[in-house]
């Protein structure tokens, strides 16, 4: 059974940066699409970015040009580099591989 553990969240001022990491154990992620989702209070969970097994990426419109998803299959880890953060990016960020979710990491952006 795959386990996903996110890290790297925290409190940052608007305009700042954070890098989230998602470490997988119990299985290799090399063959799978992976993604980052987020959920703000009172909102539904929404897609932020995905990366295919071959490295193709896809982003939600409001994070394009600011966020970058990447993967290191040797480390069984997926990353989300977040730059130019806005208060509207405040949410719990979740890592996802088909059928499995991480526990989430809180990102708070102050104005």
C-alpha positions in Angstrom: 0.0 0.0 0.0 1.4 3.4 -1.0 1.8 6.0 1.6 2.3 9.7 0.7 3.8 12.2 3.1 3.8 15.9 2.3 6.1 18.5 3.8 7.2 22.0 3.2 4.1 24.0 4.1 4.1 27.0 6.4 3.4 30.7 6.7 4.8 33.1 4.1 4.1 36.6 3.1 2.5 37.5 -0.2 5.0 37.4 -3.0 7.1 34.7 -1.2 7.9 31.2 -2.1 7.6 27.7 -0.7 8.5 24.3 -2.0 6.3 21.3 -1.1 7.6 17.8 -1.2 5.6 14.5 -1.3 7.6 11.4 -0.5 6.1 8.1 -1.4 6.7 4.7 0.3 5.3 1.2 -0.1 5.5 1.4 -3.9 7.3 3.1 -6.8 5.7 6.2 -8.3 7.7 6.0 -11.5 4.8 4.6 -13.6 2.0 6.9 -12.3 0.6 10.3 -12.9 0.8 12.3 -9.8 -0.8 15.5 -8.7 -1.2 18.3 -6.2 -4.6 19.4 -5.0 -5.6 22.0 -2.5 -8.6 22.7 -0.3 -9.4 26.1 1.3 -11.9 26.3 4.1 -15.4 26.1 2.8 -14.3 25.1 -0.6 -14.1 21.9 -2.5 -10.7 20.2 -3.2 -9.4 21.5 -6.5 -6.6 20.4 -8.8 -3.4 22.5 -8.7 -1.0 20.6 -11.0 -0.3 17.2 -12.4 2.7 15.4 -13.8 2.7 12.3 -16.0 5.1 9.4 -15.7 6.9 10.9 -18.7 7.1 14.4 -17.1 4.4 16.2 -19.0 2.8 18.8 -16.7 -0.6 20.5 -16.4 -1.6 23.4 -14.3 -4.8 25.2 -13.0 -5.1 28.5 -14.7 -4.6 30.6 -11.6 -1.2 29.0 -10.8 0.3 28.9 -14.3 3.5 30.8 -14.5 3.9 30.8 -10.6 3.9 27.1 -9.7 6.1 24.3 -11.0 5.5 20.6 -10.4 8.4 18.2 -10.8 9.3 14.6 -9.9 12.4 12.7 -8.9 11.7 9.0 -9.5 14.9 8.0 -8.0 13.8 9.5 -4.7 10.2 8.5 -5.2 9.3 12.2 -4.6 7.2 14.8 -6.2 7.6 18.5 -5.7 5.6 21.7 -6.0 7.6 24.9 -6.3 5.3 27.8 -5.5 6.5 31.4 -6.3 4.7 34.7 -6.1 2.3 33.4 -3.6 -1.0 35.2 -3.0 -3.4 35.1 0.0 -5.8 33.2 -2.3 -3.3 30.3 -2.4 -3.9 29.7 1.3 -5.2 26.1 1.6 -4.2 22.6 2.7 -2.2 21.0 -0.1 -2.6 17.4 -0.8 -0.4 15.0 -2.9 -2.2 12.4 -5.0 -1.4 9.2 -6.8 -4.3 7.2 -8.2 -6.2 5.7 -5.3 -4.0 7.3 -2.6 -3.9 10.7 -0.8 -1.4 12.2 1.5 -2.5 13.8 4.8 -2.0 17.3 3.6 0.3 20.2 4.5 -1.0 23.7 5.4 0.1 26.7 3.3 -0.9 30.1 4.7 -0.1 33.3 2.7 -0.4 36.6 4.6 -1.2 39.9 2.9 
